[in-house]
Amino acid sequence: KFGLDSLEDIIINQTLGLDK
């Protein structure tokens, strides 16, 4: 089960990937 912290981390990782 994902927590808010985990979900936020995933979003940040995706954002960095798209930005890169």
Secondary structure by P-SEA (a helix, b strand, c coil): cccaaaaaaaaaaaaaaaac
